[in-house]
């Protein structure tokens, strides 16, 4: 739903590196647009709304609600990252969280990025809660959500700033003429994002429809150098929470990642050329995407409902097994476990505001009833929560890591070739064992050839 423009930028071509003309798609603003929906689209949106509302309406204890929210956010961050070819194992993400909470760097880039995705989803949920309370979203808050993805990674400098160069989507390393989609030139980004945030704050459209429109428009704008897909999916949660349809993150990326071709194809179908006031063409272009998005929301609602029920059963077992004195260090530690899937005595002491001796006593009490399990040696004792680990593995049996390494068929950070485009980066991937195939001096994440 937009128009094509001719623009100029520095990029590689078949004849070398230089300034060249390229053709890009600029979406129409969202302000004032009223989509006309088919009966099928309305039914799909209604089913999604009911599934999400049913999950949010389930009764939850304080501990169970916090734990379910953490589990669903974790699963969403893993699956959203997998869509972009960033695969993190479940133990790897747990260890990354432990290192981060201990104030130590996360050396594995995939784990650091997936941890960043967890943080940006939490920030999006927080934004949604503020909007539900009457606040309006700001451009700076959108930039902050993006910034959190890359904090603590080697690409931290690209977080929180609009792109200032051409970008295109297609197979890793492709030239602009081979791209499947070319987003708007950089000079259009700021204005389009201001329009999107305005729509986010003022739209009276139903929540699922509003979230679908925001996500499709965001992905079409592609405002960042990298991390557009993960940030765009995080913002979905801000929309749904702000409307009161959900209370926390839902595993929508689990559904979208199950058929990425359909997901990408439905987004592509929204990018038709038409006049801004051609309501018929604009609305027709959204029908496939609304079907895909509604199905994903409905599936996510059912999964969130199942996780909530299972977590409440688990918490009931814990409370039956443990009769800790109210206000004791052990009782406080039990309540804090959702934020510390891997922990040690110093970390517990800091979180609870008690001495390390008291923290060790609390850990011993939880270990005695089987809620936590000791790992590591005598000098470096750490603890995990076996019930939580088991449930996480049921939610994501492969821990997020595909049986065969996934490389993105599309990339949100097309290479920015160096003047000598024939020189390869050559960075050795710690997981793939392969050399980065992008040109030397490229920006953004490394990309490795498909195995």
Buried (B, 14 or more C-beta within 10 A) or exposed (E): BBBEBEBEBEBBBEEEBEEBEBEBBBBBBBEEBEBEBBEEBBEBBBBBBEBBBEBBEBEBBEBBBBBBBBBBBBBBBBBBBBBBBBBBBBBBBBBBBBBBBBEEEBEBBBBBBBBBBBBBBBBBBBBBBBBBEEEEBEEEBBBBBBBBBBBBBEBBEBBBEBBEEBBBBBBBBBBBEEBEBBBBBBEBBEEBBEBBBBBBEEBEBBBBBBBBBBBBBBBBBBBBBBBBBBBBBBBBBBBBBBBEBBBBBBBBBBBBBEBBEBBBEBBBBBBBEBEBEBBEEBBBBBBBBBBBBBBBBBBBBBBBBEBBBBBBEBBEEBBEEBEBEEEBBBBBBBEBBBEBBBBBBEBBBBBBEBEBEBBBBBBBBBEEBEBBBBEEEEEEEBBBBEBBBEBBEEBBEEBBBEEEBBBBBBBBBBBBBBEEBEEBBEBEBEBBEBBBBBBBBBBBBBBBEBE
